[in-house]
Structures are given as structure tokens and as C-alpha cells.
Amino acid sequence: MRKRKKLTPKRVFKFIIGAIIFITLPTLLLFGFLYFKYNEDLPIGEETAQADILAKNMLESLNYDAYKATDYIEWTFKKRHHFKWNKTENTCEVYWKNYKVNLDLNDNSKSEAFQNDIKIETDQAKYIKKATNLFNNDSFWVVAPYKVFDKGVKRSVVTLNNNEKALLVTYTSGGSTPGDSYLWQFAKDGKPKSFKMWTSLLPIDGLEASWNDWTTTETGAILPTFHKLMVLGLEINNIKGINLN
């Protein structure tokens, strides 16, 4: 019978180090490969009148007037987070797991958090902050094209290698991560087909996500149903646009 080796602290330490290397080394190698393959510096755009023309053409292609007139938008993001956004009153019901937060996006002090339909008495601020972050992130994947003329947004034109014009949008204020930039690229009909991202939340700059799976809601607003980000898919389900009057 083979004799078992004695389990010493040194042997345990070596096992732990080996396990960490086994788990992390492939991850580090993959990240390194992706970083050198996809990482891009933020392009320098020209803040000219053409930038506003590109932005307005994008809005027109997506029926911006119908979006503005839409009072209420509902959607599910990645089958995990559900939103009922009263766009007119700027309030939103945010759902995840067994939590619900009634967000007042104008006055955060009026927001309330619930668990299993029971109001949370402690750590309200924690859940309200999480719901706010979910709304800021997930709603951006739904309505980002309509935000190009928001307050604090800088627009500039970038000429791509194929001589096509792209729209560089930088959010200098607002949201959860001010300072983020997005480079919109367009299809022949003027609709956005993708953007590249330079954000504080992503470790690689210049990653590209698709914007070409659209649906037209009952109100006429045109909203996305899916984004492809490298090998990932970001699904947006149960989209509804409603006029309350």
C-alpha cells in the first residue's frame, strides 16, 4: 500500500499557491490577449457643426419625436433586472431578485426600497443606490441614442480609416460614471449600427457593441432588443412603449 504524504503547512501553502496560479494564469493570459487585440486610445474628434448634424440624423432615423412623446417605457435587461419607467414623471420601479425600489429620479429622498413587498427599514440608501446604478446602466443600453443632446454632452466628429464619419459623444456630467465616451458608427440609413466604448467600468478601452437589432414600440419609438459585445449577448426583452393620455 502506498504511504500517504503527511499534510504539512508548507504542503498546504504550496497547494494553495498552485491552485491560484492554475485558476488565474489562464485568465491573465486571456485578458492580455484581449487587451493587446482590442484596446484603443480614445480618438480625437473635431467639435464642428457636422457633429450635431450626425447626431440629429441619428435621432431622425429613430423617430425621436415618437420617443419624446412616449410617456412610459418598460423592459427587462439580461433577464435579471426589470424596469417600469414613467418617463414623463421621471420615476421608475426597479426589480431584481426579491427586491423592488421605487425610484424618484428627480428627488432621491422620495425613493423607497422593498424586499418581498415589505419596506426595508435599514440600509434604504444601499438599495436605492443599487437601483439607481442599475437604472443608469441598463437604461443606457436602451435609450443611449436619444441622449446625445443631454446637458453636459460633448459631440465631435471622428474620421474613420475608411473615411466614414463617426460621432464621438462624451458625457461630462450625470449618470453613475461621468467622463465616459462613446464612438457611434452608422448604417447607410442613418441608424446607429455600433459604438465603441471608453468607460471607467471596462478594463479595455475601445470595445465595440452592436446596435442593429431594433423594434418599434406601440408609440412609434424605436428601441434595441439585443447587443453583441465580443462573445457576450445583452438581451433586452419585454419592451413596451406607452402613451398614458
C-alpha positions as CSV (number, residue, x, y, z in Angstrom):
1,M,0.0,0.0,0.0
2,R,1.3,3.4,-0.9
3,K,2.1,5.6,2.1
4,R,0.3,8.9,2.3
5,K,2.4,12.0,2.5
6,K,2.0,14.0,5.7
7,L,0.0,17.2,5.2
8,T,2.2,19.9,6.5
9,P,1.6,23.7,6.5
10,K,4.3,24.0,3.8
11,R,2.5,21.5,1.6
12,V,-0.9,23.2,2.1
13,F,0.7,26.5,1.2
14,K,2.2,25.1,-2.0
15,F,-1.2,23.6,-2.9
16,I,-3.0,26.9,-2.4
17,I,-0.4,28.8,-4.5
18,G,-0.6,26.1,-7.2
19,A,-4.4,26.4,-7.3
20,I,-4.3,30.2,-7.5
21,I,-1.8,30.0,-10.4
22,F,-3.9,27.3,-12.1
23,I,-7.0,29.4,-11.9
24,T,-5.6,32.9,-12.5
25,L,-2.9,32.3,-15.1
26,P,-5.3,31.4,-18.0
27,T,-7.5,34.4,-17.0
28,L,-4.5,36.7,-17.1
29,L,-3.3,35.3,-20.4
30,L,-6.8,35.7,-21.9
31,F,-7.0,39.3,-20.6
32,G,-3.6,40.1,-22.0
33,F,-4.6,38.7,-25.4
34,L,-7.8,40.7,-25.5
35,Y,-6.1,43.9,-24.2
36,F,-3.5,43.9,-27.0
37,K,-6.0,42.9,-29.6
38,Y,-8.8,45.3,-28.8
39,N,-7.5,48.1,-26.6
40,E,-7.6,51.5,-28.4
41,D,-6.8,55.0,-27.4
42,L,-9.7,57.5,-27.3
43,P,-9.8,59.2,-30.7
44,I,-9.5,62.9,-31.0
45,G,-12.7,64.4,-32.6
46,E,-13.4,67.8,-34.1
47,E,-16.2,69.8,-32.4
48,T,-17.8,71.1,-35.6
49,A,-21.3,71.7,-36.8
50,Q,-21.1,68.3,-38.6
51,A,-21.2,66.6,-35.2
52,D,-24.6,68.0,-34.5
53,I,-25.8,67.1,-38.0
54,L,-24.7,63.4,-37.4
55,A,-26.5,63.4,-34.0
56,K,-29.7,64.9,-35.5
57,N,-29.7,62.4,-38.4
58,M,-29.4,59.6,-35.9
59,L,-32.4,60.9,-33.9
60,E,-34.4,61.4,-37.0
61,S,-33.7,57.8,-38.1
62,L,-35.0,56.5,-34.8
63,N,-38.2,58.6,-34.8
64,Y,-37.1,60.9,-31.9
65,D,-40.4,62.7,-31.9
66,A,-42.2,59.5,-31.1
67,Y,-39.7,58.7,-28.3
68,K,-40.2,62.2,-26.8
69,A,-43.9,61.7,-26.8
70,T,-43.7,58.3,-25.1
71,D,-44.7,58.6,-21.5
72,Y,-43.8,55.1,-20.2
73,I,-41.2,52.6,-21.1
74,E,-40.9,49.1,-19.7
75,W,-38.2,46.5,-20.3
76,T,-36.2,43.5,-18.9
77,F,-32.4,43.6,-19.1
78,K,-30.5,40.3,-19.4
79,K,-33.4,38.5,-17.9
80,R,-32.3,39.8,-14.4
81,H,-33.5,43.4,-14.0
82,H,-36.9,44.7,-14.8
83,F,-37.8,48.4,-15.2
84,K,-41.1,50.3,-15.3
85,W,-40.0,53.8,-16.2
86,N,-42.5,56.7,-16.1
87,K,-40.5,58.9,-18.4
88,T,-42.9,61.8,-18.0
89,E,-42.7,61.9,-14.2
90,N,-39.1,60.7,-14.2
91,T,-39.8,57.9,-11.8
92,C,-39.0,54.2,-12.2
93,E,-39.9,50.9,-10.5
94,V,-36.8,48.7,-10.5
95,Y,-37.0,45.0,-9.8
96,W,-34.2,42.4,-9.2
97,K,-34.3,39.1,-7.3
98,N,-36.9,39.8,-4.5
99,Y,-36.2,43.5,-4.3
100,K,-38.2,46.4,-5.6
101,V,-37.2,50.1,-5.5
102,N,-39.5,53.0,-6.4
103,L,-37.0,55.5,-7.7
104,D,-37.8,59.2,-7.8
105,L,-35.1,60.3,-10.3
106,N,-35.8,64.0,-9.5
107,D,-35.7,63.7,-5.8
108,N,-33.8,60.7,-4.4
109,S,-35.1,61.4,-0.9
110,K,-38.6,60.2,-2.0
111,S,-37.3,56.8,-3.2
112,E,-38.3,53.7,-1.3
113,A,-36.9,50.1,-1.2
114,F,-38.8,46.9,-0.5
115,Q,-37.9,43.2,0.0
116,N,-40.7,40.7,-0.6
117,D,-43.1,43.7,-0.8
118,I,-42.1,44.8,2.7
119,K,-40.5,48.2,3.1
120,I,-36.8,47.9,4.1
121,E,-36.3,49.8,7.3
122,T,-32.5,49.7,7.5
123,D,-30.0,50.3,4.7
124,Q,-32.5,52.0,2.5
125,A,-29.8,54.1,0.9
126,K,-27.8,51.0,-0.1
127,Y,-30.7,49.5,-2.1
128,I,-31.7,52.9,-3.6
129,K,-28.1,53.4,-4.7
130,K,-28.0,50.0,-6.3
131,A,-31.3,50.6,-8.1
132,T,-30.1,53.9,-9.3
133,N,-26.9,52.3,-10.7
134,L,-28.9,49.6,-12.4
135,F,-31.2,52.1,-14.0
136,N,-28.4,54.3,-15.2
137,N,-26.5,51.4,-16.8
138,D,-29.4,49.3,-18.1
139,S,-31.5,52.2,-19.4
140,F,-28.4,53.5,-21.3
141,W,-28.4,50.2,-23.3
142,V,-32.0,51.0,-24.3
143,V,-32.1,54.8,-24.9
144,A,-28.5,55.9,-25.4
145,P,-29.0,57.3,-28.9
146,Y,-31.7,59.6,-27.6
147,K,-29.3,61.1,-25.0
148,V,-26.8,62.7,-27.4
149,F,-28.1,66.2,-26.7
150,D,-28.4,65.8,-22.9
151,K,-27.0,68.6,-20.7
152,G,-23.2,68.2,-20.3
153,V,-22.7,66.2,-23.5
154,K,-19.9,67.0,-25.9
155,R,-20.2,65.9,-29.5
156,S,-17.4,65.7,-32.1
157,V,-16.7,64.1,-35.5
158,V,-14.1,61.4,-36.0
159,T,-13.0,60.3,-39.5
160,L,-12.5,56.5,-39.6
161,N,-9.9,54.6,-41.6
162,N,-12.5,54.0,-44.3
163,N,-13.2,57.8,-44.5
164,E,-16.6,57.4,-43.0
165,K,-17.7,59.9,-40.3
166,A,-18.4,58.7,-36.7
167,L,-19.9,60.6,-33.8
168,L,-17.8,60.8,-30.6
169,V,-20.0,61.5,-27.6
170,T,-18.6,62.3,-24.2
171,Y,-20.7,62.7,-21.0
172,T,-19.1,65.2,-18.8
173,S,-21.7,65.0,-16.1
174,G,-24.7,62.9,-15.0
175,G,-25.2,59.2,-14.7
176,S,-23.1,56.9,-12.5
177,T,-19.8,57.3,-14.4
178,P,-19.4,60.8,-15.8
179,G,-16.5,61.2,-18.3
180,D,-17.4,58.1,-20.4
181,S,-17.1,58.4,-24.2
182,Y,-18.8,56.5,-27.0
183,L,-18.0,56.5,-30.7
184,W,-21.1,55.9,-32.7
185,Q,-20.9,54.4,-36.2
186,F,-23.8,54.4,-38.6
187,A,-25.6,52.3,-41.2
188,K,-26.5,53.7,-44.6
189,D,-30.0,54.6,-43.4
190,G,-28.5,56.8,-40.6
191,K,-29.4,54.4,-37.8
192,P,-26.6,53.6,-35.4
193,K,-25.0,50.2,-36.0
194,S,-22.5,50.1,-33.2
195,F,-20.5,52.1,-30.8
196,K,-17.0,51.8,-29.2
197,M,-16.7,52.5,-25.5
198,W,-14.2,54.3,-23.3
199,T,-15.7,53.9,-19.8
200,S,-14.4,53.6,-16.3
201,L,-16.3,50.3,-15.8
202,L,-14.5,48.4,-18.6
203,P,-10.8,47.4,-18.3
204,I,-10.3,47.6,-22.0
205,D,-10.8,50.8,-24.0
206,G,-12.5,50.9,-27.3
207,L,-14.6,47.7,-27.1
208,E,-17.4,47.6,-29.6
209,A,-21.0,46.8,-29.1
210,S,-23.7,46.3,-31.8
211,W,-26.8,48.5,-32.1
212,N,-28.6,46.9,-35.0
213,D,-31.5,44.8,-33.5
214,W,-34.4,47.2,-33.3
215,T,-38.1,47.0,-32.5
216,T,-40.8,49.6,-33.0
217,T,-42.9,50.1,-29.9
218,E,-46.7,50.8,-29.8
219,T,-45.8,54.6,-29.6
220,G,-43.5,54.5,-32.6
221,A,-40.3,54.8,-30.6
222,I,-37.6,52.6,-32.0
223,L,-35.6,50.7,-29.3
224,P,-33.0,47.9,-29.3
225,T,-33.6,44.3,-28.4
226,F,-30.1,42.9,-28.4
227,H,-26.5,44.0,-28.3
228,K,-23.4,41.9,-29.1
229,L,-20.3,42.7,-27.1
230,M,-17.5,40.4,-28.2
231,V,-18.8,36.9,-27.4
232,L,-21.4,38.2,-25.0
233,G,-25.1,38.9,-25.8
234,L,-27.0,41.6,-23.9
235,E,-30.7,40.8,-24.3
236,I,-33.5,43.4,-23.8
237,N,-36.9,41.7,-23.5
238,N,-40.5,42.7,-22.8
239,I,-40.1,46.2,-24.3
240,K,-43.2,48.4,-24.1
241,G,-43.7,52.0,-25.0
242,I,-47.0,53.5,-23.8
243,N,-48.6,56.9,-24.1
244,L,-50.6,57.4,-20.9
245,N,-53.0,60.1,-22.3
